Amino acid sequence: MVQAALADAGYPGRVLVACSGGPDSLALAAVAAYFGRRGHVDGHPVSVGAVVVDHQLQAGSGAVAAAAATALRELGLSPVQVRTVDVAPTGMGPEAAARDARHAALAAVAEENGATAVLLGHTLDDQAEQVLLGLARGSGTRSLAGMRPVRGHLLRPFLGLRRAETLEICTVEGLDPWHDPSNADPAFARSRTRVEVLPVLEDKLGPGVAESLARTASILQFDADYLEDVANDTFTRLLERSGTDLSLPEAALRELAPAVRFRVIARAAAAVGGQQPGYQRLLAAEALLRRQGSAGPVELPGGVSVYRLSLAQLDAAEQTAPTGVPRGGARCGKLVFRPQKPPQE
């Protein structure tokens, strides 16, 4: 799996393994170390190092990170770095805050070492949990598509491997992985999904539930990619800018399929500095298209206001409504997205 991932990534010459010391990432490090010792993958030169991120969220985390680094050096990985991070609250929850801090650290270490690929140890079980959490939250296609095998410089070679198999790799390699106590802490939704929900589903519905959930994610990744490509192209074609404001013509938005229209609205919000809107906020913004005259604003996450501007309010120079849209206050000419605070220089 590692060999295939590196081939798909174009055979990066310098690779880092992100390792917490847990069984998944330690097993990944052991497999990657094999190619590092050989010095090549399919005849392409490769060197393999590692980075351990200490989030400082648990007592003794420094000792855990140091032990992981020792194990990685014994596997032959070089260089091995421990990077300590401060996890700042982001309003998106502790897991998201830790992930953001970790990814920033991984990107920094990769740049410092000239690595063009970072291997992450997520497994099929992690993917299944991700899909279940997305379902429970009522998320859209992008969330249900789960984690990507490749996302920029991040590679996840073990997404087709079960967690039990990484434990077997550690046993065969004589490794003693660290077991994160938070993985069994019922305070976290992901831990409850892992310890309580998935085992019940496997028991009641039969084996193969995790594989089916992961397969669903793979299918939805293709759908999500296609819809986002269409939405991005449509957004680029329709957008109009005036200072810090961005606007989209109402008539063109009305003609779009709902799956594309909602994505275009979300893309517009992001383009003026907003965050990904939830479904209810997207519904509220999209509903402006069915109002009479000028309406709004609807507030979207990240400090974005969206409102509709009627044709009667447009300046003469801006009266470029598409053919078939009658002029006058009874119809809206544009959906306008405005940042509540101008972007800082």
N, C-alpha and C positions, 0 to 999 in steps of 0.2 A: 504493500500500500504506500509506503514511503517512497519507494522507487518510482511508482506510477505518479505520485503527487509531484515529485521533483521533475519528472519528465514533462508533465502537463505544464509546469511552471517555466519550462524552457531551460532546465538544468542550471539553476543558480549555482555559482561557484562557491559562494560563502553562505552558510545556513546557520541559523540559531534555533535551538529548541527552547521553548518557554516551559519551565519545569517548576512545579510547586513542591515536588517531593512525593506527591500522591501517586497511586498505582498507574493511572492513565498516562500522565506526563512522564513518569519515570520509565514506563515500558516503551513509550515513544522515543525517549532519549537512548534507550538501549538499542533499539532497532536503527535509529539514525547513526549511532556510534559505529555500528558495523560498516556503514558506507564511509564514515569518516576515517576509520582505520584502513579501509581499502584505498581511500583517496580519490575514488571516482564513482560515478553512477553511469552505467552504460557507456563507459569510456570517456565521460565528461568529468573533468576534475572537480572535486568538491572538498571543502573543509567544513567541519561541524563544530560549532561552539554552543554555549547555552547561557541562559539568563534566568535567574531566580528572582522573582519580585516579592519582596516582603511588604505586605500591606499594613503591618503593625496593628492589626485588628484583634489579635488574640495574644494573651500572655504567652511568652516564650516563642513568639514568632521568629525572632532573630536566630534562636538556636535551631529551629526547624529549617530555616533558610540556609544556615551554615551546614547542617547535615546534608541537605539536598545538594549543595554545591560540592561537598566532599565526594558524595556518591557519583556525581556527574564527572568529576575529574578522574575518579577511579575507572570510569567507563572509557576514558580516553578523550573526552570532549575538551576542546580548547579553542578560545579562552572560555572560562566560566566566570560570570559576573553575578554578584548579588546587588540588586538595586532596591533601595528602600524608598517607599512612597508615602505621602500623606494623602489619605482618602478624605476629600472635602465633600460635605453635603451638597447635592446638586438639585434636590427636590424630586429626583426621579427614583429614590430608594437606594438603600445601601449597596445592593448588588450592582446596580448600574453605576454608582459612584466608584466602586472598587474596579469595575471593568474599565471605566474610562481612565482611571489612574494607571491601571496595569497596561493598557494599550499604549498610552503615552510613553510609559517607561520602555516598553518593548520597541517602539518606533525609535526612541532616542538611542538605545543600545545598538540596534541594528544599524543606524546611521553611523554611529561612532566606529563600528567594526566593519563597515562596508558590506554588511549582509543584505541581500536582496530578498530573502525569504525567512519567515519565522514560522516554525512548526508548533501548532497547538494540539493538545491531547484530547480534544472532545471526542466522545464516542457516540455510537448509535443510541445508547441509552440517554445521553445528554440531549440528542436531537429529539427523541421521543418525548422527553420531559418538556422541551421547548414548545413542541406542537401542542401538547396538552395544556400548558399554561396559556398559550395563545387562544385556544378554544375557550378556556375558562374566563378569559378577559374579554371575549367577544371581539378579538382583533381581526384585522383584515388579512388579505392574501399575503402581503409581505411578511407579517409576523408568523403566519402559519407555515410559510416557506422555510422557517427555521434558520439554522446556521449554514453558511456557504462553505463548500469544500475549499474554495479559493475566494478570498476577499482582499484585493490589493496584494500586499506582501505577506498576508497571513494565510497559511495553508493548514488544513485539518485532514491529515491522511487517515485518521482512525474513525471517521464518521460511519464507516461500514462495519466497525468492530464492536462487539459487545463488551461491556465493562468486565465481565467475568474472564474474558480472553486476555485483557491487560493484566489481570491478577495472575493468570497462568504464565504470561511472559515474565513477570517479575519473579515468580517462583523458579522458573527454568534458569533465569539469569542470576539467581541467588541474591536478589535485591530485597531490601526491607523497606517498603514504602510507608510513608506517613499517611495516616487516615484522619482527614480533617473532621473534627467533631461537629462542625457546623453543618456537615452533610446529613446529619441525623437530627438536627435541631428542628423541632416542629414549629418554631417561631418563623421559619422561612417557608414560603409557599413552595419553592423548588424542592426543599427537603421533604416536605409532606408528600409532594408528588412522587418523589423517588422512593420513599420508605413505605408509604401507605397506599397511594392511588394506583401506581403501575402494577404492584404485586397483586392487588385485588382484581384489576382488569385482566391480568394474565390468568388468574385463578378462575374467574367467572366466564371469561370469553374464550379461554384457551390460549396456548402458546402462540407467539407470533404477533402479539399486539404491538410491541415496541418496533418490530420490523415494519409493520403496516404503517405506523405513524411516521417513521422515518421515510418510507416510500412516498407517503403523502407529501411530505416536505419537498422531496426531490421533484415530484410532479408540479407542485405549486411554484417552485422556483422558476420553471420555464414560463408558466403563465404570468407570474409577477414581472419577470424580465420583459416579456413582450408588451404587457400593458404599460409598464413604466417607459419603455422606449417610445411607444405611441404617444403617451401623455407628454413626455418631454419634447418630442418633435412638435406636437400641437401647441404646447405652451410657447415654445420659441416662435412659432409662426403667428400666434395671436397677440402676444404681449405688446403693450405700449407703455412707455415710461414718460413721466413728467416730474422732474426733480427726484424726490425720494419715493413718490407714489408709483404704483404700477396698476395698470388697468387692463381688462379683458372685455372684448365686445360681447354684449348680451346675446345677440342673435346667434353668433357662432357657438357660444357655450350651450345654448338651448339645443343645437343640432347634434351635439356630441352624445355618444352612448354614455349612460350614467357611470359606468366603470372608469371611463376616460375623463368625464367631466369632474368627478370628485378628485381624481388625481391631479388634474390641471389646477383646480382651486388650491389643493394642498401645496402644489409646486409654487404657485404664486405667493402663498403665505411665507414659504421658506425663502423665496427670492428677496423679500423685504425684511428678512431677519427673524421670522417667526419659527416656532417649533412645529413638529408634526401634530396637526389637530386631531382630536378624537372624533369618533363617528358622529356624536351628537352635535359637536361644533361645526363639522362639515355639513351636516344636514341644515343647520341654521343658516350658514353662509349660502348654501345652494338655494335655500328657500327664498332668498332675496330676489331671485329671478322670477318668482311668481307673484311679486308684490306690484302694486300700481304706483307709478311716480317714483320719486326718490325715497329711499328707505335705508335703515340701518342707523348706526353701525352695529355689526356683530363683532364681538371681541374674540380673537383667536389667541391661542397660547403663544407666548414670546413677545407680547406687546404689539399685536397687529390688529388694526380695525379694518373691517371690510364693509363697504356700503355700495349701494347702487346709485348711479347718477343718471337722472332722466335726460332725455334728449333736449327738453326745454331748458335745462341748465347748462348745456354745453355751449361753449363759445362758438361763434360762427366758424372760426378756423378749425374747430374740432368736430364739426358736424359731418362726420364721414361714416354714418351708419350703413351697414350692408344693405344691398338691394332687398326691398320687400319689407323693411322695418319702417313703419310710418313715423314721421317726426311728430313731436308733441309730448306733453307731460304724461300722457297715459302709458307710455312705454319707457323702459329703461335703456339707455344707450350703452352704459358700461358698468362693469363690476370693478370697483376701485379698492386696492389694498394699500393701506397707509401705516407705516410704522409709527407707534405712539411716541417714540423717541427717535430723533434723527440718528442715523449711524454715526459713530465717532470716527473722526479722521485718524 
